[in-house]
Structures are given as structure tokens and as C-alpha cells.
Amino acid sequence: MTTERARLLRQVQNHSFALNEAALYLDGHPDNQKARAYFDKQRELWMQAVEDYEAAFGPLTQNSLASTAGGAWSWVDGPWPWEGEK
């Protein structure tokens, strides 16, 4: 059974992978407009996936605005993304 946390994290990972692969392709084919459109779409989907995850389960990276919300250092609260649910 997949939990909501695992499902949202998987979305982040999937879009991150696609975004990185598109960026690598664009390094060699910078004028490919179809690849650029794909990159832009994956970036949008990745940003939404990160936002959804962080809204429900807290920050994924130290760069997340949620990590300093309310002046508290919430980065260490709860399980880390790779620890699974406790």
C-alpha cells in the first residue's frame, strides 16, 4: 500500500528525473524547441509536486521557505523523506 507521503515524494522524484534528463538533452541540442517546451513543462510539474509535498509533510531541502516558517527551524521535525513514515 502506497501512502500519500510516498506518492507525493515519488511525483517529485519522477519530475526531477525528467527535468534533469531534458536539461542534459538541451545541453547538446539548445535550439530544439520541442525539448525546451518539455523541459518547461517538467519544471512546472516539479515545482507543483514540491509545493504539494511540502504543504503536506514539510520541507524537502534546506532552501525551502517552509524550513524557516514561523522563525522555527522545522527542518529536523518529523521523519526525513528517505526514512519513510514512523
N, C-alpha and C positions, 0 to 999 in steps of 0.2 A: 504494500500500500504506500503510495506516494503522499507525503504530507504537503500542505500548502507551501511551507517554507522550502522544501526540496524542489517543488515545482517552480517556484519563483526564482530560486537560485539557478536552476537548470536553464531557464529562459535567459538569464543574464549571461551564463556561460555560452549558450548557443549563439546569441547575437554577438558576443565578444569574439568568438572564434570566426564567425562570418565577417565581421568588421576587420579583423586582423588579416584574414586571407585576401579580402578585397583591397586592403591597403598595400599588401605585398604585390598583388597583380598590378595595381596602379603605378607602383614604382617603375615597372617596366613598360607600362602602356598608359602614360599620363594623359593622352588625348582620347582615350576610349570613354565616350560619353555614357554608354550603357553601364559600364563598370562604375563610373562615377555616380550615376543615379543609384545603383545597387549599394555602393558604399554609403551614400547619404541616407538611404532608407534604413540600412542596418544600424547606422549611428543613431538615428531617431528611435528605432526599436530598442536598441541597447539602453539608451538614456531612459526610456519609459520603463524598461524592465528593472533597472537600478532604482529608479524612483519608487516603483511598486514594492520592491523588496525592502527598501529602507523605510518606507512608510509603515510596513507591517512588522519588520524584525530588527530595525536599527541599521547602523552604518556598515557598509562593506569595506570601506577604505578610510584611512585617516583623513583623506581630503573631503569626506562627506560633511556637508553642513550639519547633519544630524549628530555628528560626533561631539559637537560643542553646544548643542541646543540647550538653552536654559543656563548656560555657564557651567554645566557639569561635564565631566569627562566620561561620557557614556560608552566610549569605545570598548571598554572592558566588561560591560554589563551583558549578562546572558551568554549563551554558547557562541563560539566563533563559527563562521559559516561552514567550515570544514569539520566541525565537531558533531554536527547533526543535532537533533533535539535531545534534551535531557528531561 
